[in-house]
Amino acid sequence: MIQAQKLKKSFLFGASGKVIEVLKGIDLTIHSGEMLAVEGASGAGKSTLLHILGTLDRPTEGKVFFRGEDIFARTDAELAELRNRHVGFVFQFHHLLPEFSALENTMMPGLIQGLAAHQAGKNAETILAQLGLGDRLHHKPGQLSGGEQQRVAVARALMVQPEIILADEPTGNLDTQTGEEVHQILERINREQGITIVIVTHNPTLAARMNRRVRLADGWLQEQG
């Protein structure tokens, strides 16, 4: 599904013009339908890699192919359309809009896609019910537990009917039991819907449950046993 070739990413810091090279030449193939863990210590560049794979950021050098297409040959507007059609994101901090209900937060990507409000609401309600939130539709984020908020974030990612979900430390802000529940939901989505899932994590126990593991260290990527 996705093939990254010789990805490099550098950042320029301060008036001194110091260049920090975060990714030094990453090659990575992500297969359709797999669950992939990207491991690494804090600050290793895991989130940077995920943002590039999800087209939230462009690489300094290198290419990313999505189903054979060099996606960074697209304009920013075209990349935004690709994200809205094919990619779902789940982050450690759920980034729900506090003034909107669980249903309204979940509806947002559908409305951006151009769905009528009635249809977006119907789709969002179905997804939330599947994730065990059928009785929490009209609760705002402040009225939900951390685990419920993260399930809303997963529901929001599913609204676009994505081919791939990119999850950045999705259980990192949760207690062990709640994190396990969220991870089981992601496993079920992968198993039942065939959605490819890439999870960035520094948790080796979580990573060991994935189909495949890679580790990012010193700007390079290595396959794990």
C-alpha positions as CSV (number, residue, x, y, z in Angstrom):
1,M,0.0,0.0,0.0
2,I,2.7,2.5,1.0
3,Q,6.3,2.5,0.1
4,A,8.8,5.0,1.5
5,Q,12.1,5.4,-0.2
6,K,15.2,7.1,1.3
7,L,13.2,9.4,3.5
8,K,15.1,12.2,5.1
9,K,13.8,14.9,7.3
10,S,15.9,17.8,8.8
11,F,14.9,20.7,10.9
12,L,16.6,24.1,11.2
13,F,16.9,25.4,14.8
14,G,17.6,28.9,16.0
15,A,19.5,31.9,14.7
16,S,22.7,29.7,14.6
17,G,21.2,27.8,11.7
18,K,22.0,24.4,13.3
19,V,20.5,21.6,11.3
20,I,19.1,18.6,13.1
21,E,18.7,15.5,10.9
22,V,15.9,13.4,12.4
23,L,15.4,10.9,9.6
24,K,18.5,9.9,7.7
25,G,17.3,7.7,4.8
26,I,14.3,5.6,5.7
27,D,13.1,2.7,3.5
28,L,9.7,1.2,4.6
29,T,7.0,-0.9,2.9
30,I,3.6,-1.1,4.5
31,H,1.4,-3.9,3.3
32,S,-2.3,-3.7,2.8
33,G,-4.2,-5.1,5.8
34,E,-1.3,-5.4,8.2
35,M,-0.8,-4.0,11.7
36,L,2.6,-2.4,12.0
37,A,4.3,-1.1,15.1
38,V,6.9,1.6,14.9
39,E,9.0,1.5,18.1
40,G,11.6,3.9,19.4
41,A,12.6,6.0,22.3
42,S,11.0,9.4,22.9
43,G,12.5,11.9,20.4
44,A,13.6,9.2,17.9
45,G,11.5,10.7,15.1
46,K,8.6,8.3,15.2
47,S,5.9,11.0,15.0
48,T,7.9,12.8,12.3
49,L,7.8,9.6,10.2
50,L,4.1,9.1,10.9
51,H,3.3,12.7,9.8
52,I,5.2,12.2,6.6
53,L,3.5,8.9,5.8
54,G,0.1,10.6,6.5
55,T,1.1,13.6,4.3
56,L,0.8,16.1,7.2
57,D,4.5,17.0,6.5
58,R,6.8,16.7,3.5
59,P,10.2,15.0,3.6
60,T,13.4,17.0,3.1
61,E,14.4,14.3,0.7
62,G,13.0,11.0,-0.5
63,K,9.6,9.7,-1.8
64,V,6.5,8.1,-0.6
65,F,4.4,6.0,-2.9
66,F,0.7,5.3,-2.2
67,R,-0.6,2.5,-4.4
68,G,2.2,3.3,-6.8
69,E,1.7,7.0,-7.0
70,D,4.4,9.5,-5.8
71,I,2.1,11.4,-3.5
72,F,4.5,14.3,-2.8
73,A,4.2,15.2,-6.5
74,R,0.8,16.5,-5.5
75,T,0.0,20.0,-4.4
76,D,-0.9,20.7,-0.7
77,A,-4.6,20.9,-1.6
78,E,-4.4,17.6,-3.4
79,L,-2.6,16.0,-0.4
80,A,-5.4,17.3,1.9
81,E,-8.0,15.6,-0.4
82,L,-6.0,12.4,-0.3
83,R,-5.9,12.5,3.6
84,N,-9.6,13.2,3.8
85,R,-10.4,10.2,1.5
86,H,-7.9,7.5,2.6
87,V,-6.3,8.2,5.9
88,G,-7.6,8.2,9.5
89,F,-5.5,9.7,12.3
90,V,-5.6,8.8,16.0
91,F,-3.2,10.8,18.4
92,Q,-2.2,10.4,22.0
93,F,-4.1,13.5,22.8
94,H,-7.5,13.0,21.2
95,H,-7.8,16.7,19.9
96,L,-11.6,16.6,20.2
97,L,-13.4,19.9,20.0
98,P,-14.6,20.6,23.5
99,E,-17.7,22.5,22.6
100,F,-19.1,19.7,20.4
101,S,-20.7,16.4,21.4
102,A,-19.2,13.0,20.7
103,L,-21.6,12.7,17.7
104,E,-20.6,16.1,16.3
105,N,-16.9,15.5,16.7
106,T,-17.2,12.2,14.9
107,M,-19.3,13.7,12.1
108,M,-16.6,16.4,11.2
109,P,-14.6,14.4,8.6
110,G,-17.7,13.4,6.9
111,L,-18.9,16.9,6.6
112,I,-15.5,18.0,5.3
113,Q,-15.9,15.3,2.6
114,G,-19.2,16.9,1.6
115,L,-21.7,14.4,3.2
116,A,-25.1,15.9,4.0
117,A,-25.4,16.5,7.7
118,H,-28.2,13.9,8.0
119,Q,-26.1,11.2,6.4
120,A,-22.9,12.2,8.3
121,G,-24.9,12.0,11.6
122,K,-26.3,8.6,10.7
123,N,-22.9,7.2,9.8
124,A,-21.3,8.7,13.0
125,E,-24.1,7.2,15.2
126,T,-23.5,3.8,13.7
127,I,-19.7,3.9,14.2
128,L,-20.0,5.2,17.8
129,A,-22.5,2.4,18.6
130,Q,-20.1,-0.1,17.2
131,L,-17.4,1.2,19.6
132,G,-19.7,1.0,22.6
133,L,-20.7,4.7,22.8
134,G,-24.3,4.5,21.6
135,D,-25.5,6.0,24.9
136,R,-22.9,8.8,24.9
137,L,-23.7,10.4,21.6
138,H,-24.6,13.8,23.0
139,H,-22.0,14.0,25.7
140,K,-19.2,16.6,25.3
141,P,-15.6,15.5,25.7
142,G,-15.5,17.0,29.3
143,Q,-18.3,14.6,30.2
144,L,-16.4,11.5,28.9
145,S,-13.7,9.4,30.5
146,G,-10.2,9.3,28.9
147,G,-10.9,6.0,27.3
148,E,-14.3,7.2,25.9
149,Q,-12.7,10.3,24.5
150,Q,-10.1,8.1,22.7
151,R,-12.8,5.9,21.3
152,V,-14.5,9.0,19.9
153,A,-11.2,9.8,18.3
154,V,-11.1,6.3,16.7
155,A,-14.7,6.8,15.5
156,R,-13.7,10.1,14.0
157,A,-10.9,8.4,12.1
158,L,-13.3,5.7,10.8
159,M,-15.7,8.3,9.4
160,V,-13.7,8.7,6.3
161,Q,-13.8,4.9,5.7
162,P,-10.0,5.0,5.5
163,E,-7.7,2.5,3.9
164,I,-5.2,3.1,6.7
165,I,-5.2,4.4,10.2
166,L,-2.1,6.1,11.6
167,A,-2.0,6.1,15.4
168,D,0.5,8.1,17.3
169,E,0.9,6.7,20.9
170,P,-2.9,6.1,21.0
171,T,-2.8,4.5,24.5
172,G,0.1,6.5,25.9
173,N,-2.2,8.9,27.9
174,L,-4.4,6.1,29.3
175,D,-4.2,3.7,32.2
176,T,-3.2,0.1,31.5
177,Q,-6.7,-1.3,31.4
178,T,-8.2,1.5,29.3
179,G,-5.3,1.4,26.9
180,E,-5.8,-2.3,26.5
181,E,-9.5,-1.7,25.6
182,V,-8.5,0.9,22.9
183,H,-5.9,-1.5,21.5
184,Q,-8.4,-4.3,21.3
185,I,-10.7,-2.0,19.3
186,L,-7.9,-1.2,16.8
187,E,-7.2,-5.0,16.5
188,R,-10.9,-5.7,15.9
189,I,-11.1,-2.9,13.2
190,N,-8.1,-4.5,11.5
191,R,-9.5,-8.0,11.7
192,E,-13.1,-7.3,10.7
193,Q,-12.6,-4.4,8.3
194,G,-9.2,-5.1,6.9
195,I,-8.0,-1.5,7.5
196,T,-4.2,-1.2,7.6
197,I,-3.1,0.1,11.0
198,V,0.3,1.7,11.8
199,I,0.9,2.4,15.5
200,V,3.8,4.5,16.8
201,T,4.7,3.4,20.4
202,H,7.5,3.1,22.9
203,N,5.6,0.3,24.6
204,P,7.3,-3.1,23.7
205,T,4.4,-5.1,25.1
206,L,2.0,-3.4,22.8
207,A,4.4,-3.6,19.8
208,A,4.9,-7.4,20.3
209,R,1.2,-8.0,19.6
210,M,1.4,-6.4,16.1
211,N,1.9,-8.4,12.9
212,R,5.2,-6.7,12.3
213,R,7.6,-4.4,14.2
214,V,10.2,-1.9,13.1
215,R,12.4,0.2,15.3
216,L,13.6,3.7,14.7
217,A,16.9,4.8,16.3
218,D,19.5,7.4,15.4
219,G,17.5,8.3,12.2
220,W,17.5,4.8,10.8
221,L,14.8,2.0,10.7
222,Q,15.4,-1.7,11.5
223,E,13.0,-4.6,11.3
224,Q,12.5,-6.3,14.6
225,G,12.2,-10.1,15.2
